[in-house]
Amino acid sequence: MRTAVLAVAAALSLTATAAAQSKVAKSGTIEAKEANRHYQQGWDDIHAERWTDAALEFQKTLEYDPDFAEAYYSLGRAYMGDRQFLKAIDAYVKCREVYKNAGGQHFSNDLEMKRHLEDRILEYQTALSQARSSGNGKGTQTQQLYVRELQTKLTELQQAHDRSMNVSMDTSVPFYVSMSLGAAYFRSNQFADAEREYKAALDANSSSGETHNNLAVLYLMTNRPELAQNEIKAAEQTGYKVNPGLKDDVGKRLKQGG
């Protein structure tokens, strides 16, 4: 797990800190509220398969808040739905960069840091609410893992908000970002890049059966049936239901000697 520190440049007296905290807006800045409004609309458009409208909404989200990592991820989802795979790659790469750079900011005082955290908290609350509603109950394995990671991040931010001065933040890239980036590379026939990202996703969360499955497909496509079979077994061990057709194709290739 990668961590970084949100640092407050100057120490404040206890009295000043208490006074600053009392002024903190509990629901995020105006910009954050607008960003979240467009984010939610973007997901409404995705659910209706209005891919172009969704992309525009996520772009508006990022105009209000360029550090909204989940908006870049969602923008990638919209581009994937619209089969604009190169644009999806760009969005997912930017999402990855935002995650890697998170936590390295420096703030002039405790109030500024807490406002920053409140904007992030609002974003994850919105993303988590959307993800839960999209699951229609339990949802797929990937959806469940996605919700769990969002909840973990939200809890981390809320705990950080309750502390004063320097706080450590997880800056690792979530598995679903790397998995989605791998899928975008795969659809663009960039198989080496896809393989790298799928493996990064599994390094982040080896319980992702969908990633194991996707890697199995890639191995089959690149004439490595033994590795494909291993990934099918790994996917099934997580409880993921592998398409019988994929298993048959891998079996046939193995009988043919690769």
C-alpha positions in Angstrom: 0.0 0.0 0.0 1.4 3.4 -1.0 0.9 6.2 1.5 1.6 9.9 1.5 1.2 12.7 4.0 -1.2 15.6 3.8 0.9 18.3 5.5 0.0 21.5 7.2 2.8 24.0 6.8 2.5 25.9 10.0 1.3 24.8 13.4 -1.7 26.4 14.9 -2.5 27.0 18.6 -5.3 24.9 20.0 -7.5 27.9 20.3 -7.0 28.9 16.6 -7.5 25.3 15.5 -10.8 25.0 17.4 -12.0 28.3 15.9 -11.0 27.2 12.4 -12.8 23.9 12.8 -16.0 25.5 13.8 -16.0 27.4 10.4 -15.5 24.3 8.3 -18.4 23.8 5.8 -19.7 20.3 6.6 -21.0 19.6 3.1 -18.1 20.7 0.9 -17.4 23.8 -1.2 -19.8 25.2 -3.8 -17.4 23.9 -6.5 -17.5 20.4 -4.9 -21.3 20.4 -4.8 -21.5 21.4 -8.5 -19.0 18.7 -9.4 -21.0 16.1 -7.6 -24.2 17.2 -9.3 -22.7 16.7 -12.7 -21.1 13.4 -11.6 -24.5 12.0 -10.6 -26.1 13.2 -13.8 -23.3 11.5 -15.7 -24.1 8.2 -14.1 -27.8 8.7 -14.8 -26.8 9.1 -18.5 -24.6 6.0 -18.3 -27.5 3.9 -17.0 -29.6 5.1 -19.9 -26.6 4.4 -22.3 -26.4 8.1 -23.3 -22.7 7.8 -23.6 -22.0 11.2 -25.2 -24.1 13.1 -22.6 -22.4 11.1 -19.8 -19.0 12.1 -21.1 -20.0 15.8 -21.2 -21.3 15.6 -17.6 -18.1 14.0 -16.3 -16.0 16.7 -18.2 -18.1 19.3 -16.4 -17.4 17.6 -13.1 -13.7 17.9 -13.7 -14.0 21.5 -14.7 -15.3 22.1 -11.2 -12.9 19.7 -9.5 -9.8 18.5 -11.4 -8.9 16.2 -8.5 -12.1 14.1 -8.6 -10.4 10.8 -9.4 -13.7 8.9 -9.7 -14.9 11.3 -12.3 -11.9 10.4 -14.5 -12.7 6.7 -14.0 -16.4 7.4 -14.9 -15.4 9.3 -17.9 -13.4 6.3 -19.1 -16.5 4.2 -18.5 -18.5 6.5 -20.7 -15.9 6.4 -23.5 -15.8 2.6 -23.3 -19.6 2.5 -23.8 -19.2 4.7 -26.8 -16.3 2.5 -28.1 -13.9 5.4 -28.0 -11.2 3.3 -26.5 -8.2 5.6 -27.0 -10.1 8.4 -25.1 -11.0 5.8 -22.4 -7.3 5.0 -22.0 -6.5 8.7 -21.5 -9.2 9.1 -18.9 -8.1 6.0 -17.0 -4.4 7.1 -17.1 -5.4 10.5 -15.7 -7.4 8.7 -13.0 -4.4 6.7 -12.1 -2.2 9.8 -11.9 -4.7 11.5 -9.5 -4.7 8.6 -7.2 -0.9 8.4 -7.2 -0.5 12.1 -6.5 -3.2 12.2 -3.8 -1.9 12.9 -0.3 1.1 14.9 -1.4 -0.6 18.3 -1.1 0.6 21.0 1.3 -1.8 23.4 3.0 -1.2 26.6 4.8 -3.4 25.8 7.8 -5.7 23.2 9.3 -8.8 24.8 8.0 -7.6 24.6 4.4 -6.7 21.0 4.8 -10.1 20.1 6.3 -12.0 21.8 3.5 -10.0 19.8 1.0 -10.8 16.6 2.9 -14.5 17.6 3.0 -14.6 17.9 -0.8 -13.1 14.5 -1.1 -15.5 13.0 1.4 -18.4 14.5 -0.5 -17.1 13.0 -3.7 -16.8 9.5 -2.2 -20.2 9.7 -0.6 -21.7 10.5 -4.0 -19.7 7.8 -5.7 -20.6 5.2 -3.1 -24.3 6.1 -3.2 -24.2 5.7 -7.0 -22.3 2.5 -6.9 -24.7 0.9 -4.4 -27.8 2.0 -6.4 -26.2 0.6 -9.6 -25.7 -2.8 -7.9 -29.5 -3.6 -7.8 -29.1 -5.5 -4.6 -25.9 -7.6 -4.2 -24.6 -6.8 -7.7 -21.7 -8.6 -9.4 -18.5 -9.6 -7.7 -16.7 -6.7 -9.2 -19.5 -4.3 -8.1 -19.2 -5.6 -4.6 -15.4 -5.2 -4.5 -15.8 -1.7 -6.0 -18.3 -0.7 -3.3 -16.0 -2.1 -0.6 -13.0 -0.1 -1.9 -15.0 3.1 -2.0 -16.3 2.6 1.5 -12.7 1.9 2.7 -11.5 5.2 1.1 -14.4 7.1 2.5 -13.7 5.8 6.0 -10.1 6.8 5.6 -11.0 10.3 4.6 -13.4 10.7 7.4 -10.8 9.6 10.0 -8.3 11.9 8.5 -10.7 14.8 8.7 -11.1 14.1 12.5 -7.4 14.4 13.1 -5.3 17.5 13.2 -2.0 18.4 11.4 -0.2 15.8 9.3 -2.2 12.7 8.2 -1.1 9.7 6.2 -3.2 8.8 3.1 -3.3 5.7 1.0 -2.2 6.6 -2.6 -2.4 3.2 -4.2 -4.4 2.8 -7.4 -7.6 0.8 -6.9 -7.8 -2.5 -8.8 -10.8 -1.4 -10.8 -8.9 1.5 -12.4 -6.1 -0.8 -13.6 -8.6 -3.5 -14.7 -10.6 -1.0 -16.7 -7.4 0.5 -18.2 -6.3 -3.0 -19.2 -9.7 -3.6 -20.9 -9.3 -0.3 -22.8 -5.8 -1.4 -24.0 -7.2 -4.8 -24.9 -10.0 -3.4 -27.0 -7.4 -1.2 -28.7 -5.3 -4.4 -29.5 -2.5 -3.2 -27.3 -2.1 -6.6 -25.6 1.2 -6.0 -23.8 -0.1 -2.9 -22.1 -3.4 -4.7 -21.3 -1.4 -7.6 -19.7 0.6 -5.1 -17.6 -2.5 -3.4 -16.3 -4.4 -6.6 -15.6 -1.4 -7.8 -13.5 -1.4 -4.4 -11.7 -5.0 -4.9 -10.9 -4.4 -8.3 -9.4 -1.5 -6.9 -7.4 -4.0 -4.4 -5.9 -6.7 -7.0 -5.4 -6.1 -10.7 -6.2 -9.8 -11.4 -5.4 -11.0 -9.8 -8.6 -12.3 -12.8 -10.5 -13.2 -10.6 -13.5 -9.6 -9.5 -13.8 -8.4 -13.1 -13.7 -11.0 -13.9 -16.4 -9.9 -11.0 -18.6 -6.3 -12.1 -18.3 -7.3 -15.6 -19.3 -8.9 -14.2 -22.5 -5.7 -12.3 -23.2 -3.5 -15.3 -22.7 -5.7 -17.3 -25.0 -5.6 -14.6 -27.7 -1.8 -14.5 -27.5 -1.5 -18.3 -27.7 -0.7 -19.0 -24.1 -3.4 -21.6 -23.2 -1.6 -23.0 -20.1 -1.5 -19.5 -18.5 -5.1 -19.0 -19.6 -6.1 -22.2 -17.8 -4.3 -21.0 -14.6 -6.2 -17.7 -14.7 -9.5 -19.5 -15.2 -8.9 -21.6 -12.1 -7.9 -18.5 -10.2 -11.1 -16.7 -11.3 -13.2 -19.6 -10.2 -11.5 -19.8 -6.8 -12.7 -16.3 -6.1 -16.3 -17.4 -6.9 -16.4 -15.8 -10.3 -18.5 -17.6 -12.9 -16.3 -18.2 -16.0 -18.1 -18.5 -19.4 -18.1 -22.2 -20.4 -17.2 -21.2 -23.9 -13.9 -19.7 -22.7 -13.1 -22.9 -20.8 -13.9 -25.0 -23.9 -11.7 -22.8 -26.1 -8.8 -23.1 -23.7 -9.3 -26.8 -23.5 -9.3 -27.2 -27.3 -6.2 -25.1 -27.6 -4.4 -27.2 -25.0 -5.3 -30.4 -26.8 -3.9 -28.9 -30.0 -0.6 -28.3 -28.2 -1.0 -24.5 -28.0 
